[in-house]
Amino acid sequence: MSQWLQKLANWYDRRQKLKQPWQSLRYVALDIESTGLDPKKHQILSIAWMSIHPPVMHLGNAQYHVFAHGQELELGQSPTIHGLTRQDFLHSSEPKQTFAMLSRALNDAVLVCHHKGMDWRFLKHVEAQHGIPFKPLAIFDTLAFEKHKLERNPHQPIHGGQLTLSACRKRYNLPDYNAHHALTDTVACAELFLGQCYGVSVSKSPLNLLLKSYA
C-alpha cells in the first residue's frame, strides 16, 4: 500500500472511531510540569499519564516520571524546585525511553489534558527532538471545554482564576488536591474530564460531537 493510501486509510479509521459512543473509546489523561512555558527555552521536569476506560480510571497503571536535567544541582539550600525535591531527582527517568512509552500509550487513544496549548506544544517539541511520534485519535481539552461552557452565559463574564484546574473541579463538586504535581494533576484532570462528559452527554453520544461542542 502506498504511503498516500496508508494515510487515507488511517484518516478514515480515525474518523470512524470518533463517531463511536465516547464511552467506548480509550483515553489517556496527561500532565506536564516544566521550568517554563516555552519548550524551546524550558525543560520538562516531570510528566504523568493514566489510561481511562469510562467510567474507570486505571490509577494502578499510571506512569510518573521525573527528569533531572541537572536540576538537582540548582536546588542549593532550597528544599524543592517546582515542587520536586532532591530525592525525586535521584530517581530520574531516561527521556527517550519514557516518551517512547507515552507514544505507545497514546496510540489509538484520545489525549486528555487541561490546557492543550501548553502540553501539546511540549510533546510536539519532544517529537521533533527525539523523532518519537505522538498520534492520539484526538485531544480533549478540559480547560477549553469549561471555557466554552462559561461563555454561554453572557451575563457572567469569565474572571481570572475561573479556568484553573482547581476552580473547574469545584464546579463539579470534586475534592481539592495539591496542584502542580504531575501525577496528582493527571488524576485531577481525568476526574474533571469524566465529570464534564457525563454531565452533558448520554452514553451513546459520539466523541466528535463532544469535541465540536467547544471547538
N, C-alpha and C positions, 0 to 999 in steps of 0.2 A: 504493500500500500504506500502510495506516495506521501510525502510529508504534508502536502496540502490536504489530501483526503483524510489523513490521520487527524489533522487539526479540525476539519469539518466534522468528523465523527465524534471527537472529544467535545466540540461545541454543542452538538445535538444531544449527546449523552448528558452533559451538564444541564442543558435546558430542560430535558425531560425529568431529571431528578428534582429540579427546583419547582416543578409542577406537582410533586408529591406532597401529601399532607406533611406539614412541618414536623410533626412528632415522629415521623418515620425516618427522619434523617439523623445523622450523627453530627455532633457539634464539638468544637474544641475551644474552650474559653482560655484566654491568654492575657498575661500582664507582663510588661517590661518596666524595670526600674533602671534609669540611666543617669549619667552625670549631667545631662542637659537635654535640650530638645532637638539639636541638630546632629543627625547621625554622622555627618562628615567631620564634625568637631568633637563630638562627645561619644562616650562609650556605654555599652550595656553593662551594668553591674550585676543584675540578676534577672532571671526570666522564669516564669512558671506557666504550665498549661495543664489542662484537665479535660478529659472527654466527657461528653454529656449524651445520653440517650434518653430524651424526655420521657418521663419526669425524673430520671435517675442521673445523679452526678457521681461519677466514678472517682471519688476522692482518694480511695486507696491506691489508685494507679496514677495519681497526679505526679507531675515532674517539676522539680525545683532545682535550679542551677545558679551558681554564683561564679562570676569571672573576676579574677584578681586584677589584671591589667596593671600590676604594681600598686594598686590602691592601698594594700596593707602597709606599704612604706609611707603613705601620706597621712596615716592616722595620727602619728606623733603622740601627743598627750590626750587627744580626743578619743573617747571610748568607742565612738561609732562614726561612720561616714555613710550618709544616705540610709541610715537605719541598720547598716551591716557592721558587725564587729570584726576585730582582727581574727577571731576564731572562725568566723564564716569564710574569710578569705583563705584560710589554711586548707579548706576543702574545695578549692576552685575546680570547676569543670573545664574540659577541653572544648573550646568554642566550636570547631568544625564538627566534631562528633556529636555535640549537643544539638546543633542546628540541623544536622542530618536526621536525628531522631525526630525533631519537630517537623521536618519536611515530610517524613513518612506518616506522622500523626495527622497532618493536615490533608493528606491525600484522601479524596472522596469524602471530605468533611467540610462543614461550614465554620469559618473562624468567627469567634465572638470576642469582642473587646470593647472597652469603654474609652472611646476616642480613637477611632480608626486612623485618623491623620497621623498621630504620633507612632503607634505601634506598627502600622503597615509601612510607614516610612523607614523605620529601623530595619524591618525584615527585608525590604527591597534593597537596602544598603548591604545587608548581610549576603543576600542573594548575589549581588554584583561582586562582592568582595571574595566570597568563598565558592561561587559557582554552584550554590545549593538552591534548587528551585522551590518556591513556596506557591502551590497552586490549589488553594481551597476552592470549593464549589462556589462560595460567595462569602461575603463578610457582613456580619450583623453588628452594627454599631449601637450599643445600648445608650450612649450619650445622644447620638443623632435621633434615635427613636423617641427619647424622652423630650428632647428639644422640640421636635415636631408636635408632640402631644401638648406641650405647654403653649406653643404658638397658636393652637387652635382656639385659645381663649384670649381674644384681643383686649379684654378688659383687665387682664392681669399680666402686664409685661414681665418678661424674664429679668430677674435681678441677679447680680453677681453671687456666685456660690450655689445657685439653684441646680446646676448641672454637674456638680461633683458626684462621684460615685456614692459617697455617703448620703448626700442630700437626695439623690434619686431613690436610694434604697428606703429612705424614711417614708416616702410616699406610697410604698408598698408594704409598710409595717414590717420591714426586715430589720434585724438587730444591727447595732453598731459594732463595727470591727475597727481595730487599729489599722489606719491606712498606710500606704507606701511600703508595704511588704509584698513582694511579687506573688507569693502563694496565697496569702490572705486576700489580696485584691482579685486574684483569679477566682477564688471561691465566691467572693462578693459579687463579681461580675456575672458569674454563672447563675447565681441565685436571682439577681436582678433580671437577667435575660428570661429566665423561666417565669418570673412574676409578670413581666411585660407581655410575653406571648400568651400565657394562659389568661391574662386579664383582658385581652382584646380579641381573642380568636376562639373558634371551636376546633376540635381535634382534626377536622378534615380540611382546614384552611391550608392552601399551598404556601410554601415558603416564599415564593416570588411575590405573592400578594402582600405578605408581611413586609418584605423588603421595599416594595413600592409605596407602602403606607407612609414612609418617611423620606423617600427619595426626592 
